[in-house]
């Protein structure tokens, strides 16, 4: 896991390296710097406070149509000189633009709600992670270090997405709820 992040960090660090000492002209500034920082910050599940300016700039890119927002975010990340150096970096930038901010448990629970039937209006939360999340979270250059959302339970029994770090607690709560529901069903069936 650390090797993935190290490879990305080394690639970005190579930007400023040269055989001669760095001068003021070698230091990235403005949106170019923020784009490079955003690529690094979006590649980990735990962002330090130093990520705030670059992520604020990245997430401030918003357009009326969501496809334009994605395109704007890709174009912003491409301001970083390493964004187009390799096919892997190009794939990372695209995966980040499509997945960042959309693949946490809260977002998945909101967007993966499906209609069970048209008559009763019942819904469930799908247990299938969207392709854009799988591409983002599974990219070789990211390391979410156990923070990837995981599905709890089954769709038929009120399953939902939980943050990876909360998985054990959420699973225990879900199992307890299912146990109580099953117990109540058995009790009701004996009464009838």
N, C-alpha and C positions, 0 to 999 in steps of 0.2 A: 504494500500500500504506500509506504513512504517513498518507495522507488518511483512510483508514478508521479507524485508531486515533486520529487527531486528532479526528475527528468524535465518537467515543465518549467520549474524554477531555473534550472540550468540553461534551458533554451532561452528563456526571457533574459537571464543574466548575461548571456552571450551578446545581447544587444549592445550593452555598454562596454564590453571588454574589447580591448585592443592592445597592441604591443606597447603603445605609448601611454603615459598617464592620462587619466580622464581630464578633460577640460570642461569648461562651462558649456561649450558647444556640444559635448557628448551626452549631456544630461537631457532626458526627455522632459518635456513640459506640457502644460495644457491638456487638451483632450487626448493627445497621443499618450501621455503618461497615464492619464486616468483609464484609457482603454487597456493598456498593458496591465495595470493594477487590477482592473475589473476581471480580466481573463484569469489572473492568479486567484483572486478572491472568490470567483464563481467556481473554482476547481476544488474547493474544500467545503466540508460541511460545517466547520467552525471558523467563522471569519473573525479576525482580530479587529479592534476598533479602528485600526489604520485603514480598513476597507471602506469605512463609511463614506468618504467623499466620492470614491470611484463608483460604488454601488448606488449612491444617491444619483449621480450623473447617469448611470446606466438605466436605472428604473424610471428616471424622469422622461425618458424617451417614450412618448405615448402619442398615438395618432387615433383618429376616428375609427379607422378600420384596423383590426388586429393584425392583419397581414402586413400593413404598412408599419405597424409598431415593430414587428419581428424584423422586417427589412431594415428599419432605422437602427435597431439594436445591432444587427449584423454589421451594418456599415460603420457604426461607432466602434465596435470591437476590431474591425479591420484597419482602424487607424493605427493600431499597434503594428510595428514593422514585422514582427514574427508571425502575425496572424495568417499570412499566406505563404510562409516559407516551406511548409510541408503539407501533404494531403491530410495528415493527422491533425495538424493545427487548424486547417480549414474546417475539418469535420468537428473539431472541438468548438470553434467559434459558432458554427451553425447549431450544434447541439445546445450550447449555452443560451443562444438567442431564443431557441424554441422551448427550452425546458426551465431555465432559471426563473423562479418565482411562480412556477406552475406545477411543480412536482412535490411540494410538501404535503403532509397529510391533510391539512385543512383545505387546500386547493383541490386535491384529489377527491375528498369527500363531497365537495361542492360540485365539481364538474363531472364526476363519474356516477351521478345519481341517474338511474334509469327507471322508466315506467314499467311496472310489472304487468299491468293490464289497463285498458282504457276505461273499463266500466267502473272500477272502484277507486281509481286514482292512486293505488298503492305504488310505492317506489322502493328501490333497493340501491345499494351502492355496489357497483361492479368491482370485482376482484382482479380485473385485468388492467395492469398498468399500461397507460398509453405508450405508443411507440416513441414519441418524442421524449418521454421521461426515461424510458429504457436506454435510448441513445445517449442521453445526457448523463445519467447516473452510471452507466456501464462503460463510458469512454475510458480508454487507457490512461488518459492524462488527468483524471479526476480521482479524488480520494475523499469520500464522504465519511469514512471512518465510523461506520455503524450508525449513521444518522439517516440512512435511506428509509423512507416510509415502508411499512410492512402491513399486509392485510391481516386483520383479525377476524376469525370465524368464517362463516359462509354467507353468501348474499341472501339465501333463503331465511336465515336466522338473524338478520340485522347486522351483518358484518360491516366493517368499516376500516379505513386506513388509520394507522397510528404512526407517530414518529418512531424511528428505529430505537432511539434511546428510551422510549416509553413502552416498548413492546411487551416486556414481561408483566408490568403492572396492568396494561390494557388487556392483555390476554387473560390474566387472572380475574379481572373485573368482568370480562365477557363470559368466561366460563361460569362464574358465579351467577350471572344473570340467566344464562341458559339453564343452569341447574335449578334455579328457582322457578323458571317458566315450566320446565319439565315436571317438576314436583307439583305445581299448581294444575297442570293438565291431568296428571295422574289422579290428583285429588278430585278434580271435577268429573273425571270419567267414572270414579267410584260412586260419586253422589248421584249420577244419572242412572 
